[in-house]
Amino acid sequence: MVALSDLQRANQLASEKRSLLMAIESFDHGGVILSMTVGPRPPDDAPFSPRPMGLPVPTETLDYPPQMIEQIKAKFNARLHEIEHELTGLGITDIEAR
């Protein structure tokens, strides 16, 4: 059972998991990167601090190498593994991505 104090973090992780799974599925069906936000790196010592503001850059007309998508998907899958590990640590297993 999840502690009430961990509920907000569990919801954040579940939401991130859903987004990553949808992005991977989109890439698997020919999806492209439409835009990105470029900004300073967040501080390493404050993982839950607000993200620094970035500059949105449209990318739908950029020609990027196909390997880039595979590398992004690999990073997304690594993050999914981290999320599963953290959710398990919070006492949550077998969460469905809806």
C-alpha contacts under 8 A as a table, 3 or more apart, distances in Angstrom:
res1	aa1	res2	aa2	distance
1	M	91	G	5.76
1	M	92	I	7.13
2	V	6	D	6.46
2	V	7	L	6.59
2	V	90	L	6.04
2	V	91	G	5.64
2	V	92	I	6.79
3	A	6	D	5.27
3	A	7	L	6.55
3	A	90	L	7.69
4	L	7	L	5.20
5	S	8	Q	7.22
6	D	9	R	5.41
6	D	10	A	6.14
6	D	90	L	6.98
7	L	10	A	5.03
7	L	11	N	6.19
8	Q	11	N	5.16
8	Q	12	Q	6.27
9	R	12	Q	5.01
9	R	13	L	6.17
10	A	13	L	5.15
10	A	14	A	6.12
10	A	87	L	6.51
10	A	90	L	7.41
11	N	14	A	5.06
11	N	15	S	6.10
12	Q	15	S	5.16
12	Q	16	E	6.18
13	L	16	E	5.06
13	L	17	K	6.06
13	L	83	I	6.23
13	L	87	L	7.36
14	A	17	K	5.01
14	A	18	R	6.28
14	A	95	I	7.65
14	A	97	A	7.11
15	S	18	R	5.16
15	S	19	S	6.33
16	E	19	S	5.12
16	E	20	L	6.19
17	K	20	L	5.20
17	K	21	L	6.16
17	K	80	L	6.24
17	K	83	I	7.04
17	K	97	A	6.79
18	R	21	L	5.23
18	R	22	M	6.14
18	R	97	A	5.04
18	R	98	R	6.58
19	S	22	M	5.18
19	S	23	A	6.14
20	L	23	A	5.08
20	L	24	I	6.18
20	L	76	F	6.16
20	L	80	L	7.34
21	L	24	I	5.17
21	L	25	E	6.16
21	L	97	A	7.67
22	M	25	E	5.07
22	M	26	S	6.07
23	A	26	S	5.00
23	A	27	F	6.22
24	I	27	F	5.11
24	I	28	D	6.14
24	I	73	K	6.17
24	I	76	F	7.54
25	E	28	D	4.96
25	E	29	H	6.38
26	S	29	H	5.19
26	S	30	G	6.53
26	S	31	G	4.86
26	S	32	V	7.97
27	F	30	G	5.24
27	F	31	G	4.33
27	F	32	V	6.54
27	F	69	I	7.37
28	D	31	G	6.96
32	V	60	E	7.39
33	I	36	M	7.57
33	I	59	T	6.44
33	I	60	E	6.41
34	L	58	P	6.17
34	L	59	T	5.13
34	L	60	E	4.57
35	S	56	P	6.92
35	S	57	V	5.55
35	S	58	P	4.25
35	S	59	T	4.72
35	S	60	E	6.64
36	M	56	P	5.73
36	M	57	V	5.38
36	M	58	P	6.57
36	M	59	T	7.02
37	T	54	G	5.57
37	T	55	L	5.25
37	T	56	P	4.22
37	T	57	V	5.90
38	V	54	G	5.12
38	V	55	L	5.17
38	V	56	P	6.39
38	V	57	V	7.27
39	G	52	P	6.96
39	G	53	M	6.38
39	G	54	G	4.01
39	G	55	L	6.09
40	P	52	P	6.59
40	P	53	M	7.79
40	P	54	G	7.07
41	R	52	P	7.65
42	P	46	A	7.80
42	P	47	P	7.74
42	P	51	R	6.19
42	P	52	P	6.37
43	P	46	A	5.64
43	P	47	P	7.15
44	D	47	P	6.30
46	A	49	S	5.41
58	P	61	T	7.75
59	T	62	L	5.15
64	Y	68	M	7.04
65	P	68	M	5.55
65	P	69	I	7.78
66	P	69	I	5.64
66	P	70	E	7.10
67	Q	70	E	5.11
67	Q	71	Q	6.25
68	M	71	Q	5.10
68	M	72	I	6.16
69	I	72	I	5.03
69	I	73	K	6.07
70	E	73	K	5.03
70	E	74	A	6.14
71	Q	74	A	5.02
71	Q	75	K	6.32
72	I	75	K	5.08
72	I	76	F	6.16
73	K	76	F	4.92
73	K	77	N	6.09
74	A	77	N	5.08
74	A	78	A	6.20
75	K	78	A	5.02
75	K	79	R	6.18
76	F	79	R	5.06
76	F	80	L	6.16
77	N	80	L	4.91
77	N	81	H	6.35
78	A	81	H	5.13
78	A	82	E	6.45
79	R	82	E	4.94
79	R	83	I	6.14
80	L	83	I	5.03
80	L	84	E	6.19
81	H	84	E	5.14
81	H	85	H	6.24
82	E	85	H	5.08
82	E	86	E	6.22
83	I	86	E	5.10
83	I	87	L	6.03
84	E	87	L	5.09
84	E	88	T	6.05
84	E	93	T	7.74
85	H	88	T	5.14
85	H	89	G	6.26
86	E	89	G	4.94
86	E	90	L	6.37
87	L	90	L	4.97
87	L	91	G	6.37
87	L	92	I	5.13
87	L	93	T	6.76
88	T	91	G	4.95
88	T	92	I	4.95
88	T	93	T	5.54
89	G	92	I	7.29
92	I	95	I	6.88
